[in-house]
Amino acid sequence: MLVLLARKCDPGAARLGITLSRRIGGAVVRNRCKRRIKEVVRLAVRVPAADLVVIGKPALAQASFQELQRALGALLEKASANSGMRRPP
């Protein structure tokens, strides 16, 4: 459903990029998915101090908000654990 790319950056300078192809759906569906991803990242307990790129797959359009939270939360935890990144103060 999602792919996450993370690269460590200076604390306080974290950025989020979201890319969704037309295979996910029309403009309305893609924009809804982007808003949902942004909200999940905003609500996330542990976000690494990194430049994040989220790549959506076609299954994203049919996923519930809870499924999206679980999937992206697991990816963020994995990115934090693998690179030793910490949440900015």
Backbone as CSV, one residue per row, in Angstrom:
resi,resn,N_x,N_y,N_z,CA_x,CA_y,CA_z,C_x,C_y,C_z
1,MET,0.816,-1.182,0.000,0.000,0.000,0.000,0.868,1.258,0.000
2,LEU,2.000,1.241,0.764,2.878,2.400,0.858,4.340,1.982,0.822
3,VAL,5.169,2.884,0.336,6.617,2.737,0.396,7.131,4.021,1.034
4,LEU,8.074,3.894,1.970,8.618,5.065,2.643,10.116,5.128,2.410
5,LEU,10.584,6.286,1.955,12.010,6.549,1.811,12.357,7.635,2.826
6,ALA,13.415,7.422,3.590,13.805,8.401,4.610,15.293,8.667,4.520
7,ARG,15.645,9.928,4.684,17.049,10.325,4.716,17.227,11.290,5.875
8,LYS,18.178,11.000,6.720,18.428,11.812,7.908,18.714,13.258,7.512
9,CYS,18.218,14.194,8.326,18.470,15.611,8.063,18.668,16.328,9.386
10,ASP,18.902,17.627,9.324,19.081,18.425,10.529,17.781,18.460,11.327
11,PRO,17.866,18.390,12.656,16.650,18.488,13.476,15.934,19.801,13.201
12,GLY,14.645,19.736,13.105,13.847,20.919,12.837,13.671,21.227,11.368
13,ALA,14.353,20.496,10.499,14.265,20.765,9.067,13.606,19.603,8.322
14,ALA,12.833,18.791,9.016,12.208,17.628,8.392,11.192,18.070,7.332
15,ARG,11.135,17.292,6.262,10.200,17.580,5.171,9.470,16.302,4.793
16,LEU,8.286,16.466,4.223,7.477,15.339,3.786,7.121,15.535,2.324
17,GLY,7.378,14.512,1.528,6.991,14.510,0.121,6.065,13.333,-0.115
18,ILE,5.027,13.545,-0.881,4.065,12.486,-1.172,3.927,12.390,-2.684
19,THR,4.057,11.182,-3.203,3.891,10.985,-4.634,2.875,9.872,-4.870
20,LEU,1.909,10.184,-5.705,0.842,9.242,-6.044,0.644,9.277,-7.555
21,SER,0.600,8.113,-8.161,0.420,8.064,-9.607,-1.065,8.047,-9.964
22,ARG,-1.351,8.180,-11.233,-2.741,8.153,-11.706,-3.380,6.779,-11.549
23,ARG,-2.576,5.758,-11.335,-3.126,4.412,-11.137,-3.951,4.339,-9.857
24,ILE,-3.720,5.253,-8.926,-4.490,5.283,-7.682,-5.902,5.769,-7.953
25,GLY,-6.056,6.701,-8.860,-7.376,7.235,-9.194,-7.246,8.632,-9.765
26,GLY,-8.401,9.274,-9.891,-8.422,10.631,-10.421,-7.874,11.630,-9.419
27,ALA,-7.925,12.906,-9.789,-7.361,13.965,-8.956,-8.028,14.028,-7.586
28,VAL,-9.334,13.834,-7.536,-10.053,13.896,-6.262,-9.573,12.787,-5.326
29,VAL,-9.437,11.589,-5.842,-8.989,10.445,-5.028,-7.547,10.652,-4.575
30,ARG,-6.674,11.102,-5.475,-5.277,11.326,-5.107,-5.147,12.405,-4.043
31,ASN,-5.896,13.491,-4.178,-5.834,14.562,-3.181,-6.366,14.098,-1.826
32,ARG,-7.401,13.276,-1.821,-7.923,12.728,-0.569,-6.870,11.851,0.098
33,CYS,-6.186,11.030,-0.681,-5.129,10.167,-0.146,-3.990,11.003,0.429
34,LYS,-3.623,12.078,-0.261,-2.559,12.949,0.240,-2.952,13.583,1.570
35,ARG,-4.187,14.048,1.687,-4.648,14.649,2.936,-4.634,13.636,4.066
36,ARG,-5.024,12.396,3.770,-5.027,11.346,4.789,-3.603,11.015,5.232
37,ILE,-2.663,10.950,4.303,-1.268,10.669,4.653,-0.716,11.796,5.528
38,LYS,-0.976,13.045,5.154,-0.505,14.173,5.956,-1.056,14.117,7.374
39,GLU,-2.310,13.748,7.513,-2.932,13.671,8.834,-2.321,12.544,9.658
40,VAL,-2.041,11.414,9.046,-1.407,10.305,9.768,-0.026,10.725,10.258
41,VAL,0.742,11.399,9.432,2.078,11.853,9.839,1.950,12.881,10.952
42,ARG,0.974,13.767,10.861,0.773,14.781,11.897,0.421,14.134,13.237
43,LEU,-0.391,13.079,13.209,-0.823,12.397,14.431,0.193,11.380,14.942
44,ALA,1.200,11.076,14.149,2.172,10.038,14.530,2.900,10.432,15.810
45,VAL,3.072,9.450,16.672,3.744,9.678,17.942,5.236,9.889,17.736
46,ARG,5.819,9.117,16.843,7.268,9.164,16.646,7.579,9.362,15.166
47,VAL,7.951,10.572,14.819,8.330,10.888,13.441,9.815,11.198,13.430
48,PRO,10.599,10.532,12.600,12.037,10.782,12.588,12.376,12.167,12.038
49,ALA,13.503,12.710,12.483,14.016,13.968,11.937,14.679,13.633,10.610
50,ALA,13.864,13.600,9.573,14.363,13.152,8.272,13.519,13.751,7.160
51,ASP,14.084,13.694,5.975,13.311,13.990,4.781,12.591,12.705,4.431
52,LEU,11.275,12.752,4.395,10.461,11.563,4.135,9.779,11.682,2.788
53,VAL,9.778,10.594,2.044,9.042,10.520,0.783,8.127,9.304,0.893
54,VAL,6.827,9.542,0.777,5.839,8.471,0.828,5.355,8.231,-0.598
55,ILE,5.452,6.980,-1.028,4.996,6.597,-2.361,3.771,5.708,-2.186
56,GLY,2.663,6.129,-2.752,1.421,5.376,-2.616,1.247,4.354,-3.723
57,LYS,0.691,3.224,-3.366,0.372,2.158,-4.319,-1.142,2.137,-4.537
58,PRO,-1.623,1.494,-5.596,-3.060,1.523,-5.910,-3.989,1.074,-4.784
59,ALA,-3.556,0.188,-3.903,-4.409,-0.276,-2.806,-4.712,0.833,-1.796
60,LEU,-3.969,1.922,-1.843,-4.159,3.030,-0.917,-5.559,3.632,-1.018
61,ALA,-6.116,3.694,-2.209,-7.423,4.321,-2.416,-8.544,3.596,-1.668
62,GLN,-8.425,2.284,-1.479,-9.468,1.518,-0.806,-9.176,1.289,0.672
63,ALA,-8.040,1.719,1.163,-7.664,1.474,2.559,-8.422,2.410,3.498
64,SER,-8.774,1.890,4.665,-9.419,2.725,5.680,-8.354,3.577,6.367
65,PHE,-8.799,4.569,7.124,-7.868,5.445,7.821,-7.049,4.656,8.838
66,GLN,-7.684,3.697,9.527,-6.983,2.880,10.522,-5.915,2.003,9.861
67,GLU,-6.222,1.445,8.700,-5.229,0.643,7.971,-4.049,1.517,7.550
68,LEU,-4.352,2.715,7.110,-3.310,3.653,6.710,-2.445,4.029,7.908
69,GLN,-3.065,4.270,9.064,-2.308,4.588,10.272,-1.370,3.453,10.658
70,ARG,-1.878,2.225,10.620,-1.045,1.076,10.979,0.127,0.922,10.008
71,ALA,-0.154,1.008,8.715,0.888,0.798,7.704,1.960,1.882,7.777
72,LEU,1.552,3.130,7.814,2.527,4.225,7.841,3.221,4.292,9.193
73,GLY,2.511,4.007,10.269,3.132,3.977,11.595,4.237,2.944,11.671
74,ALA,3.982,1.764,11.105,5.000,0.711,11.098,6.211,1.135,10.273
75,LEU,5.985,1.784,9.144,7.099,2.249,8.310,7.915,3.335,9.012
76,LEU,7.227,4.252,9.706,7.939,5.307,10.431,8.762,4.727,11.570
77,GLU,8.204,3.760,12.291,8.950,3.106,13.372,10.183,2.398,12.832
78,LYS,10.000,1.706,11.721,11.118,0.984,11.113,12.202,1.958,10.656
79,ALA,11.808,3.073,10.050,12.778,4.071,9.600,13.526,4.668,10.785
80,SER,12.827,4.929,11.885,13.469,5.480,13.074,14.443,4.488,13.689
81,ALA,14.038,3.234,13.760,14.879,2.213,14.375,16.104,1.889,13.527
82,ASN,15.947,1.825,12.223,17.056,1.433,11.343,18.139,2.496,11.222
83,SER,17.757,3.729,11.301,18.759,4.776,11.066,19.172,5.502,12.330
84,GLY,18.589,5.162,13.446,18.934,5.829,14.688,18.425,7.253,14.740
85,MET,17.431,7.566,13.917,16.891,8.922,13.875,15.998,9.139,15.092
86,ARG,15.967,10.359,15.564,15.135,10.728,16.706,14.206,11.856,16.317
87,ARG,13.132,11.971,17.052,12.190,13.062,16.826,12.839,14.379,17.252
88,PRO,12.674,15.428,16.457,13.288,16.699,16.828,12.684,17.242,18.125
89,PRO,13.457,17.984,18.934,12.952,18.504,20.220,11.884,19.546,20.030
